[in-house]
Amino acid sequence: MLNKVQLIGRLSHDLEKQYINSNNEQIPKIDFQLAVTLKEITQFILCGGFRKQADNMKNI
């Protein structure tokens, strides 16, 4: 079973793609924060993506 989450918010900073080493392979990784405001409270949600997701997100 695969869990699916949909979040709506604003990016709190620019996306930066990094690479991690795994078994002599460079895997793209991207980390970002979403700022989600409900009424007067803002929450910052840490998110990330790997491989194709990281490549696709950086190209947007």
PQR file of N, CA, C, O and H, with PARSE charges and radii, in Angstrom:
ATOM      1  N   MET A   1       0.837  -1.175   0.000 -0.4000 1.5000
ATOM      2  CA  MET A   1       0.000   0.000   0.000 -0.0000 2.0000
ATOM      3  C   MET A   1       0.885   1.243   0.000  0.5500 1.7000
ATOM      4  O   MET A   1       1.883   1.311   0.717 -0.5500 1.4000
ATOM      5  N   LEU A   2       0.508   2.208  -0.804 -0.4000 1.5000
ATOM      6  CA  LEU A   2       1.258   3.450  -0.936 -0.0000 2.0000
ATOM      7  C   LEU A   2       0.449   4.584  -0.325  0.5500 1.7000
ATOM      8  O   LEU A   2      -0.725   4.760  -0.648 -0.5500 1.4000
ATOM      9  H   LEU A   2      -0.303   2.153  -1.387  0.4000 1.0000
ATOM     10  N   ASN A   3       1.072   5.345   0.551 -0.4000 1.5000
ATOM     11  CA  ASN A   3       0.412   6.505   1.138 -0.0000 2.0000
ATOM     12  C   ASN A   3       0.592   7.700   0.219  0.5500 1.7000
ATOM     13  O   ASN A   3       1.651   7.882  -0.383 -0.5500 1.4000
ATOM     14  H   ASN A   3       2.026   5.202   0.815  0.4000 1.0000
ATOM     15  N   LYS A   4      -0.446   8.508   0.116 -0.4000 1.5000
ATOM     16  CA  LYS A   4      -0.390   9.695  -0.730 -0.0000 2.0000
ATOM     17  C   LYS A   4      -0.811  10.901   0.100  0.5500 1.7000
ATOM     18  O   LYS A   4      -1.831  10.873   0.790 -0.5500 1.4000
ATOM     19  H   LYS A   4      -1.306   8.360   0.605  0.4000 1.0000
ATOM     20  N   VAL A   5      -0.011  11.961   0.022 -0.4000 1.5000
ATOM     21  CA  VAL A   5      -0.289  13.181   0.768 -0.0000 2.0000
ATOM     22  C   VAL A   5      -0.268  14.346  -0.206  0.5500 1.7000
ATOM     23  O   VAL A   5       0.634  14.444  -1.038 -0.5500 1.4000
ATOM     24  H   VAL A   5       0.817  11.984  -0.538  0.4000 1.0000
ATOM     25  N   GLN A   6      -1.251  15.226  -0.111 -0.4000 1.5000
ATOM     26  CA  GLN A   6      -1.275  16.439  -0.918 -0.0000 2.0000
ATOM     27  C   GLN A   6      -1.238  17.627   0.025  0.5500 1.7000
ATOM     28  O   GLN A   6      -2.094  17.768   0.899 -0.5500 1.4000
ATOM     29  H   GLN A   6      -1.984  15.146   0.565  0.4000 1.0000
ATOM     30  N   LEU A   7      -0.240  18.480  -0.159 -0.4000 1.5000
ATOM     31  CA  LEU A   7      -0.073  19.658   0.685 -0.0000 2.0000
ATOM     32  C   LEU A   7      -0.177  20.907  -0.179  0.5500 1.7000
ATOM     33  O   LEU A   7       0.316  20.939  -1.306 -0.5500 1.4000
ATOM     34  H   LEU A   7       0.455  18.365  -0.869  0.4000 1.0000
ATOM     35  N   ILE A   8      -0.822  21.928   0.360 -0.4000 1.5000
ATOM     36  CA  ILE A   8      -0.931  23.206  -0.331 -0.0000 2.0000
ATOM     37  C   ILE A   8      -0.299  24.267   0.556  0.5500 1.7000
ATOM     38  O   ILE A   8      -0.686  24.435   1.712 -0.5500 1.4000
ATOM     39  H   ILE A   8      -1.222  21.902   1.276  0.4000 1.0000
ATOM     40  N   GLY A   9       0.671  24.979   0.009 -0.4000 1.5000
ATOM     41  CA  GLY A   9       1.345  26.013   0.781 -0.0000 2.0000
ATOM     42  C   GLY A   9       2.296  26.784  -0.111  0.5500 1.7000
ATOM     43  O   GLY A   9       2.268  26.672  -1.337 -0.5500 1.4000
ATOM     44  H   GLY A   9       0.986  24.842  -0.931  0.4000 1.0000
ATOM     45  N   ARG A  10       3.127  27.559   0.531 -0.4000 1.5000
ATOM     46  CA  ARG A  10       4.122  28.362  -0.183 -0.0000 2.0000
ATOM     47  C   ARG A  10       5.515  27.850   0.143  0.5500 1.7000
ATOM     48  O   ARG A  10       5.791  27.439   1.270 -0.5500 1.4000
ATOM     49  H   ARG A  10       3.149  27.651   1.527  0.4000 1.0000
ATOM     50  N   LEU A  11       6.393  27.880  -0.857 -0.4000 1.5000
ATOM     51  CA  LEU A  11       7.783  27.519  -0.599 -0.0000 2.0000
ATOM     52  C   LEU A  11       8.422  28.611   0.241  0.5500 1.7000
ATOM     53  O   LEU A  11       8.280  29.797  -0.055 -0.5500 1.4000
ATOM     54  H   LEU A  11       6.169  28.214  -1.773  0.4000 1.0000
ATOM     55  N   SER A  12       9.126  28.206   1.289 -0.4000 1.5000
ATOM     56  CA  SER A  12       9.708  29.204   2.188 -0.0000 2.0000
ATOM     57  C   SER A  12      11.118  29.624   1.762  0.5500 1.7000
ATOM     58  O   SER A  12      11.640  30.612   2.277 -0.5500 1.4000
ATOM     59  H   SER A  12       9.241  27.242   1.530  0.4000 1.0000
ATOM     60  N   HIS A  13      11.741  28.898   0.838 -0.4000 1.5000
ATOM     61  CA  HIS A  13      13.059  29.275   0.327 -0.0000 2.0000
ATOM     62  C   HIS A  13      13.281  28.603  -1.024  0.5500 1.7000
ATOM     63  O   HIS A  13      12.510  27.730  -1.423 -0.5500 1.4000
ATOM     64  H   HIS A  13      11.316  28.095   0.419  0.4000 1.0000
ATOM     65  N   ASP A  14      14.330  29.009  -1.722 -0.4000 1.5000
ATOM     66  CA  ASP A  14      14.639  28.430  -3.032 -0.0000 2.0000
ATOM     67  C   ASP A  14      15.036  26.965  -2.893  0.5500 1.7000
ATOM     68  O   ASP A  14      15.598  26.545  -1.881 -0.5500 1.4000
ATOM     69  H   ASP A  14      14.956  29.718  -1.398  0.4000 1.0000
ATOM     70  N   LEU A  15      14.727  26.198  -3.939 -0.4000 1.5000
ATOM     71  CA  LEU A  15      15.084  24.782  -3.950 -0.0000 2.0000
ATOM     72  C   LEU A  15      16.568  24.625  -4.261  0.5500 1.7000
ATOM     73  O   LEU A  15      17.106  25.317  -5.126 -0.5500 1.4000
ATOM     74  H   LEU A  15      14.271  26.538  -4.761  0.4000 1.0000
ATOM     75  N   GLU A  16      17.217  23.723  -3.560 -0.4000 1.5000
ATOM     76  CA  GLU A  16      18.621  23.414  -3.821 -0.0000 2.0000
ATOM     77  C   GLU A  16      18.766  21.910  -3.984  0.5500 1.7000
ATOM     78  O   GLU A  16      18.452  21.134  -3.082 -0.5500 1.4000
ATOM     79  H   GLU A  16      16.780  23.161  -2.857  0.4000 1.0000
ATOM     80  N   LYS A  17      19.251  21.519  -5.158 -0.4000 1.5000
ATOM     81  CA  LYS A  17      19.448  20.095  -5.412 -0.0000 2.0000
ATOM     82  C   LYS A  17      20.825  19.681  -4.919  0.5500 1.7000
ATOM     83  O   LYS A  17      21.817  20.359  -5.186 -0.5500 1.4000
ATOM     84  H   LYS A  17      19.507  22.150  -5.890  0.4000 1.0000
ATOM     85  N   GLN A  18      20.882  18.576  -4.206 -0.4000 1.5000
ATOM     86  CA  GLN A  18      22.132  18.016  -3.711 -0.0000 2.0000
ATOM     87  C   GLN A  18      22.238  16.582  -4.216  0.5500 1.7000
ATOM     88  O   GLN A  18      21.286  16.027  -4.765 -0.5500 1.4000
ATOM     89  H   GLN A  18      20.076  18.025  -3.989  0.4000 1.0000
ATOM     90  N   TYR A  19      23.392  16.007  -4.022 -0.4000 1.5000
ATOM     91  CA  TYR A  19      23.604  14.615  -4.409 -0.0000 2.0000
ATOM     92  C   TYR A  19      24.124  13.844  -3.207  0.5500 1.7000
ATOM     93  O   TYR A  19      24.960  14.335  -2.449 -0.5500 1.4000
ATOM     94  H   TYR A  19      24.165  16.458  -3.576  0.4000 1.0000
ATOM     95  N   ILE A  20      23.616  12.625  -3.045 -0.4000 1.5000
ATOM     96  CA  ILE A  20      24.100  11.747  -1.985 -0.0000 2.0000
ATOM     97  C   ILE A  20      24.740  10.529  -2.634  0.5500 1.7000
ATOM     98  O   ILE A  20      24.351  10.126  -3.730 -0.5500 1.4000
ATOM     99  H   ILE A  20      22.937  12.225  -3.661  0.4000 1.0000
ATOM    100  N   ASN A  21      25.714   9.948  -1.960 -0.4000 1.5000
ATOM    101  CA  ASN A  21      26.405   8.766  -2.467 -0.0000 2.0000
ATOM    102  C   ASN A  21      25.768   7.516  -1.888  0.5500 1.7000
ATOM    103  O   ASN A  21      25.558   7.412  -0.680 -0.5500 1.4000
ATOM    104  H   ASN A  21      26.029  10.276  -1.070  0.4000 1.0000
ATOM    105  N   SER A  22      25.464   6.567  -2.765 -0.4000 1.5000
ATOM    106  CA  SER A  22      24.920   5.285  -2.337 -0.0000 2.0000
ATOM    107  C   SER A  22      25.470   4.210  -3.267  0.5500 1.7000
ATOM    108  O   SER A  22      25.135   4.175  -4.451 -0.5500 1.4000
ATOM    109  H   SER A  22      25.635   6.651  -3.747  0.4000 1.0000
ATOM    110  N   ASN A  23      26.300   3.349  -2.737 -0.4000 1.5000
ATOM    111  CA  ASN A  23      26.901   2.270  -3.532 -0.0000 2.0000
ATOM    112  C   ASN A  23      27.556   2.806  -4.806  0.5500 1.7000
ATOM    113  O   ASN A  23      27.300   2.309  -5.903 -0.5500 1.4000
ATOM    114  H   ASN A  23      26.572   3.377  -1.775  0.4000 1.0000
ATOM    115  N   ASN A  24      28.397   3.816  -4.649 -0.4000 1.5000
ATOM    116  CA  ASN A  24      29.123   4.438  -5.767 -0.0000 2.0000
ATOM    117  C   ASN A  24      28.195   5.037  -6.820  0.5500 1.7000
ATOM    118  O   ASN A  24      28.564   5.128  -7.991 -0.5500 1.4000
ATOM    119  H   ASN A  24      28.605   4.220  -3.758  0.4000 1.0000
ATOM    120  N   GLU A  25      27.013   5.439  -6.418 -0.4000 1.5000
ATOM    121  CA  GLU A  25      26.050   6.057  -7.326 -0.0000 2.0000
ATOM    122  C   GLU A  25      25.639   7.416  -6.753  0.5500 1.7000
ATOM    123  O   GLU A  25      25.367   7.539  -5.559 -0.5500 1.4000
ATOM    124  H   GLU A  25      26.713   5.365  -5.467  0.4000 1.0000
ATOM    125  N   GLN A  26      25.599   8.426  -7.613 -0.4000 1.5000
ATOM    126  CA  GLN A  26      25.158   9.759  -7.200 -0.0000 2.0000
ATOM    127  C   GLN A  26      23.636   9.838  -7.346  0.5500 1.7000
ATOM    128  O   GLN A  26      23.112   9.744  -8.456 -0.5500 1.4000
ATOM    129  H   GLN A  26      25.821   8.326  -8.583  0.4000 1.0000
ATOM    130  N   ILE A  27      22.931  10.011  -6.232 -0.4000 1.5000
ATOM    131  CA  ILE A  27      21.473  10.086  -6.247 -0.0000 2.0000
ATOM    132  C   ILE A  27      21.052  11.526  -5.966  0.5500 1.7000
ATOM    133  O   ILE A  27      21.434  12.088  -4.940 -0.5500 1.4000
ATOM    134  H   ILE A  27      23.356  10.087  -5.331  0.4000 1.0000
ATOM    135  N   PRO A  28      20.263  12.138  -6.870 -0.5600 1.5000
ATOM    136  CA  PRO A  28      19.805  13.501  -6.623  0.2800 2.0000
ATOM    137  C   PRO A  28      18.808  13.554  -5.466  0.5500 1.7000
ATOM    138  O   PRO A  28      17.966  12.671  -5.307 -0.5500 1.4000
ATOM    139  N   LYS A  29      18.926  14.604  -4.672 -0.4000 1.5000
ATOM    140  CA  LYS A  29      18.066  14.785  -3.502 -0.0000 2.0000
ATOM    141  C   LYS A  29      17.699  16.257  -3.416  0.5500 1.7000
ATOM    142  O   LYS A  29      18.537  17.125  -3.664 -0.5500 1.4000
ATOM    143  H   LYS A  29      19.610  15.322  -4.801  0.4000 1.0000
ATOM    144  N   ILE A  30      16.456  16.541  -3.069 -0.4000 1.5000
ATOM    145  CA  ILE A  30      16.033  17.929  -2.907 -0.0000 2.0000
ATOM    146  C   ILE A  30      15.229  18.045  -1.617  0.5500 1.7000
ATOM    147  O   ILE A  30      14.361  17.219  -1.336 -0.5500 1.4000
ATOM    148  H   ILE A  30      15.775  15.836  -2.868  0.4000 1.0000
ATOM    149  N   ASP A  31      15.527  19.071  -0.845 -0.4000 1.5000
ATOM    150  CA  ASP A  31      14.806  19.350   0.395 -0.0000 2.0000
ATOM    151  C   ASP A  31      14.141  20.712   0.267  0.5500 1.7000
ATOM    152  O   ASP A  31      14.705  21.636  -0.320 -0.5500 1.4000
ATOM    153  H   ASP A  31      16.232  19.742  -1.073  0.4000 1.0000
ATOM    154  N   PHE A  32      12.944  20.828   0.819 -0.4000 1.5000
ATOM    155  CA  PHE A  32      12.253  22.111   0.794 -0.0000 2.0000
ATOM    156  C   PHE A  32      11.292  22.201   1.965  0.5500 1.7000
ATOM    157  O   PHE A  32      10.961  21.198   2.598 -0.5500 1.4000
ATOM    158  H   PHE A  32      12.486  20.078   1.296  0.4000 1.0000
ATOM    159  N   GLN A  33      10.854  23.416   2.241 -0.4000 1.5000
ATOM    160  CA  GLN A  33       9.901  23.676   3.311 -0.0000 2.0000
ATOM    161  C   GLN A  33       8.670  24.338   2.731  0.5500 1.7000
ATOM    162  O   GLN A  33       8.766  25.259   1.919 -0.5500 1.4000
ATOM    163  H   GLN A  33      11.123  24.231   1.727  0.4000 1.0000
ATOM    164  N   LEU A  34       7.503  23.855   3.161 -0.4000 1.5000
ATOM    165  CA  LEU A  34       6.256  24.503   2.792 -0.0000 2.0000
ATOM    166  C   LEU A  34       5.746  25.292   3.980  0.5500 1.7000
ATOM    167  O   LEU A  34       5.719  24.787   5.102 -0.5500 1.4000
ATOM    168  H   LEU A  34       7.426  23.107   3.821  0.4000 1.0000
ATOM    169  N   ALA A  35       5.342  26.525   3.740 -0.4000 1.5000
ATOM    170  CA  ALA A  35       4.715  27.341   4.776 -0.0000 2.0000
ATOM    171  C   ALA A  35       3.208  27.240   4.575  0.5500 1.7000
ATOM    172  O   ALA A  35       2.680  27.665   3.547 -0.5500 1.4000
ATOM    173  H   ALA A  35       5.363  26.935   2.829  0.4000 1.0000
ATOM    174  N   VAL A  36       2.520  26.674   5.562 -0.4000 1.5000
ATOM    175  CA  VAL A  36       1.079  26.478   5.496 -0.0000 2.0000
ATOM    176  C   VAL A  36       0.439  27.307   6.599  0.5500 1.7000
ATOM    177  O   VAL A  36       0.742  27.128   7.778 -0.5500 1.4000
ATOM    178  H   VAL A  36       2.949  26.329   6.397  0.4000 1.0000
ATOM    179  N   THR A  37      -0.448  28.215   6.207 -0.4000 1.5000
ATOM    180  CA  THR A  37      -1.100  29.095   7.178 -0.0000 2.0000
ATOM    181  C   THR A  37      -2.564  28.709   7.307  0.5500 1.7000
ATOM    182  O   THR A  37      -3.280  28.603   6.311 -0.5500 1.4000
ATOM    183  H   THR A  37      -0.694  28.360   5.248  0.4000 1.0000
ATOM    184  N   LEU A  38      -2.998  28.504   8.533 -0.4000 1.5000
ATOM    185  CA  LEU A  38      -4.394  28.218   8.838 -0.0000 2.0000
ATOM    186  C   LEU A  38      -4.827  29.229   9.888  0.5500 1.7000
ATOM    187  O   LEU A  38      -4.300  29.253  11.000 -0.5500 1.4000
ATOM    188  H   LEU A  38      -2.417  28.590   9.342  0.4000 1.0000
ATOM    189  N   LYS A  39      -5.783  30.053   9.527 -0.4000 1.5000
ATOM    190  CA  LYS A  39      -6.194  31.192  10.358 -0.0000 2.0000
ATOM    191  C   LYS A  39      -4.983  32.090  10.575  0.5500 1.7000
ATOM    192  O   LYS A  39      -4.507  32.691   9.612 -0.5500 1.4000
ATOM    193  H   LYS A  39      -6.212  30.033   8.624  0.4000 1.0000
ATOM    194  N   GLU A  40      -4.472  32.206  11.774 -0.4000 1.5000
ATOM    195  CA  GLU A  40      -3.321  33.087  12.030 -0.0000 2.0000
ATOM    196  C   GLU A  40      -2.058  32.317  12.404  0.5500 1.7000
ATOM    197  O   GLU A  40      -1.065  32.919  12.811 -0.5500 1.4000
ATOM    198  H   GLU A  40      -4.858  31.718  12.556  0.4000 1.0000
ATOM    199  N   ILE A  41      -2.086  31.009  12.270 -0.4000 1.5000
ATOM    200  CA  ILE A  41      -0.945  30.174  12.658 -0.0000 2.0000
ATOM    201  C   ILE A  41      -0.278  29.621  11.400  0.5500 1.7000
ATOM    202  O   ILE A  41      -0.938  29.026  10.548 -0.5500 1.4000
ATOM    203  H   ILE A  41      -2.892  30.520  11.939  0.4000 1.0000
ATOM    204  N   THR A  42       1.031  29.822  11.295 -0.4000 1.5000
ATOM    205  CA  THR A  42       1.799  29.290  10.168 -0.0000 2.0000
ATOM    206  C   THR A  42       2.638  28.115  10.636  0.5500 1.7000
ATOM    207  O   THR A  42       3.349  28.203  11.637 -0.5500 1.4000
ATOM    208  H   THR A  42       1.566  30.306  11.987  0.4000 1.0000
ATOM    209  N   GLN A  43       2.549  27.018   9.904 -0.4000 1.5000
ATOM    210  CA  GLN A  43       3.364  25.839  10.186 -0.0000 2.0000
ATOM    211  C   GLN A  43       4.306  25.623   9.014  0.5500 1.7000
ATOM    212  O   GLN A  43       3.935  25.824   7.858 -0.5500 1.4000
ATOM    213  H   GLN A  43       1.971  26.947   9.091  0.4000 1.0000
ATOM    214  N   PHE A  44       5.530  25.211   9.327 -0.4000 1.5000
ATOM    215  CA  PHE A  44       6.524  24.917   8.303 -0.0000 2.0000
ATOM    216  C   PHE A  44       6.708  23.410   8.243  0.5500 1.7000
ATOM    217  O   PHE A  44       7.086  22.778   9.230 -0.5500 1.4000
ATOM    218  H   PHE A  44       5.832  25.047  10.266  0.4000 1.0000
ATOM    219  N   ILE A  45       6.438  22.843   7.075 -0.4000 1.5000
ATOM    220  CA  ILE A  45       6.481  21.397   6.890 -0.0000 2.0000
ATOM    221  C   ILE A  45       7.706  21.054   6.056  0.5500 1.7000
ATOM    222  O   ILE A  45       7.853  21.533   4.931 -0.5500 1.4000
ATOM    223  H   ILE A  45       6.131  23.357   6.274  0.4000 1.0000
ATOM    224  N   LEU A  46       8.586  20.222   6.609 -0.4000 1.5000
ATOM    225  CA  LEU A  46       9.787  19.785   5.892 -0.0000 2.0000
ATOM    226  C   LEU A  46       9.411  18.674   4.916  0.5500 1.7000
ATOM    227  O   LEU A  46       8.723  17.722   5.284 -0.5500 1.4000
ATOM    228  H   LEU A  46       8.466  19.833   7.523  0.4000 1.0000
ATOM    229  N   CYS A  47       9.862  18.801   3.681 -0.4000 1.5000
ATOM    230  CA  CYS A  47       9.563  17.819   2.639 -0.0000 2.0000
ATOM    231  C   CYS A  47      10.843  17.511   1.866  0.5500 1.7000
ATOM    232  O   CYS A  47      11.833  18.235   1.962 -0.5500 1.4000
ATOM    233  H   CYS A  47      10.421  19.574   3.383  0.4000 1.0000
ATOM    234  N   GLY A  48      10.803  16.438   1.109 -0.4000 1.5000
ATOM    235  CA  GLY A  48      11.965  16.074   0.313 -0.0000 2.0000
ATOM    236  C   GLY A  48      11.592  15.146  -0.818  0.5500 1.7000
ATOM    237  O   GLY A  48      10.517  14.545  -0.824 -0.5500 1.4000
ATOM    238  H   GLY A  48       9.998  15.849   1.031  0.4000 1.0000
ATOM    239  N   GLY A  49      12.492  15.039  -1.773 -0.4000 1.5000
ATOM    240  CA  GLY A  49      12.294  14.145  -2.895 -0.0000 2.0000
ATOM    241  C   GLY A  49      13.630  13.600  -3.367  0.5500 1.7000
ATOM    242  O   GLY A  49      14.676  14.212  -3.148 -0.5500 1.4000
ATOM    243  H   GLY A  49      13.364  15.528  -1.768  0.4000 1.0000
ATOM    244  N   PHE A  50      13.586  12.446  -4.017 -0.4000 1.5000
ATOM    245  CA  PHE A  50      14.786  11.781  -4.505 -0.0000 2.0000
ATOM    246  C   PHE A  50      14.613  11.416  -5.976  0.5500 1.7000
ATOM    247  O   PHE A  50      13.498  11.339  -6.493 -0.5500 1.4000
ATOM    248  H   PHE A  50      12.736  11.949  -4.195  0.4000 1.0000
ATOM    249  N   ARG A  51      15.733  11.197  -6.625 -0.4000 1.5000
ATOM    250  CA  ARG A  51      15.834  10.743  -8.011 -0.0000 2.0000
ATOM    251  C   ARG A  51      14.990  11.594  -8.957  0.5500 1.7000
ATOM    252  O   ARG A  51      15.202  12.805  -9.033 -0.5500 1.4000
ATOM    253  H   ARG A  51      16.639  11.260  -6.206  0.4000 1.0000
ATOM    254  N   LYS A  52      14.039  11.000  -9.681 -0.4000 1.5000
ATOM    255  CA  LYS A  52      13.272  11.737 -10.689 -0.0000 2.0000
ATOM    256  C   LYS A  52      12.455  12.867 -10.082  0.5500 1.7000
ATOM    257  O   LYS A  52      12.303  13.924 -10.695 -0.5500 1.4000
ATOM    258  H   LYS A  52      13.866  10.017  -9.620  0.4000 1.0000
ATOM    259  N   GLN A  53      11.934  12.652  -8.888 -0.4000 1.5000
ATOM    260  CA  GLN A  53      11.169  13.718  -8.237 -0.0000 2.0000
ATOM    261  C   GLN A  53      12.049  14.940  -8.017  0.5500 1.7000
ATOM    262  O   GLN A  53      11.616  16.069  -8.244 -0.5500 1.4000
ATOM    263  H   GLN A  53      12.058  11.793  -8.391  0.4000 1.0000
ATOM    264  N   ALA A  54      13.273  14.719  -7.581 -0.4000 1.5000
ATOM    265  CA  ALA A  54      14.203  15.829  -7.346 -0.0000 2.0000
ATOM    266  C   ALA A  54      14.524  16.542  -8.657  0.5500 1.7000
ATOM    267  O   ALA A  54      14.559  17.772  -8.699 -0.5500 1.4000
ATOM    268  H   ALA A  54      13.625  13.801  -7.397  0.4000 1.0000
ATOM    269  N   ASP A  55      14.759  15.787  -9.720 -0.4000 1.5000
ATOM    270  CA  ASP A  55      15.054  16.396 -11.024 -0.0000 2.0000
ATOM    271  C   ASP A  55      13.863  17.207 -11.534  0.5500 1.7000
ATOM    272  O   ASP A  55      14.032  18.330 -12.010 -0.5500 1.4000
ATOM    273  H   ASP A  55      14.731  14.788  -9.687  0.4000 1.0000
ATOM    274  N   ASN A  56      12.667  16.641 -11.435 -0.4000 1.5000
ATOM    275  CA  ASN A  56      11.472  17.331 -11.916 -0.0000 2.0000
ATOM    276  C   ASN A  56      11.187  18.597 -11.114  0.5500 1.7000
ATOM    277  O   ASN A  56      10.804  19.615 -11.690 -0.5500 1.4000
ATOM    278  H   ASN A  56      12.531  15.729 -11.048  0.4000 1.0000
ATOM    279  N   MET A  57      11.363  18.550  -9.819 -0.4000 1.5000
ATOM    280  CA  MET A  57      11.076  19.710  -8.982 -0.0000 2.0000
ATOM    281  C   MET A  57      12.053  20.840  -9.245  0.5500 1.7000
ATOM    282  O   MET A  57      11.661  22.007  -9.221 -0.5500 1.4000
ATOM    283  H   MET A  57      11.674  17.723  -9.352  0.4000 1.0000
ATOM    284  N   LYS A  58      13.295  20.530  -9.490 -0.4000 1.5000
ATOM    285  CA  LYS A  58      14.292  21.576  -9.742 -0.0000 2.0000
ATOM    286  C   LYS A  58      14.036  22.263 -11.077  0.5500 1.7000
ATOM    287  O   LYS A  58      14.384  23.433 -11.240 -0.5500 1.4000
ATOM    288  H   LYS A  58      13.614  19.582  -9.509  0.4000 1.0000
ATOM    289  N   ASN A  59      13.437  21.564 -12.033 -0.4000 1.5000
ATOM    290  CA  ASN A  59      13.188  22.129 -13.358 -0.0000 2.0000
ATOM    291  C   ASN A  59      11.944  23.008 -13.406  0.5500 1.7000
ATOM    292  O   ASN A  59      11.708  23.675 -14.413 -0.5500 1.4000
ATOM    293  H   ASN A  59      13.155  20.614 -11.901  0.4000 1.0000
ATOM    294  N   ILE A  60      11.156  23.027 -12.359 -0.4000 1.5000
ATOM    295  CA  ILE A  60       9.918  23.833 -12.346 -0.0000 2.0000
ATOM    296  C   ILE A  60      10.255  25.278 -12.079  0.5500 1.7000
ATOM    297  O   ILE A  60       9.360  26.122 -12.027 -0.5500 1.4000
ATOM    298  H   ILE A  60      11.348  22.486 -11.541  0.4000 1.0000
TER
END
